């Protein structure tokens, strides 16, 4: 494996983590989004599933986003009879988004992204030093 493959592999990892961060941002943005009518479903949390795919050019498996799924966790109920989505007992289904889980996922995605960026910077530095030696 040569140094350019390391750049390709790291770029794929950064792209996957970027998608993960976008999904986390959407989840956090909709943490309070309920339905607008009684019985209407609130926002449903999304999750990212990764898989590896063999890249013939790089000769190595690259990570990619295989799916963006919805979380099947039940919706929590909140007593709010003034909400237009409240049922006859005054309860509203709220999104199944847990802010603490999202923040922890965000930190993990950021660390993975930063690690891939560090590999890219080190690979680029090594390539530049090799080119300087050849001059």
Helices and strands as residue ranges (DSSP letters): H 3-29, E 46-55, E 60-70, E 77-79, E 91-93, H 99-134
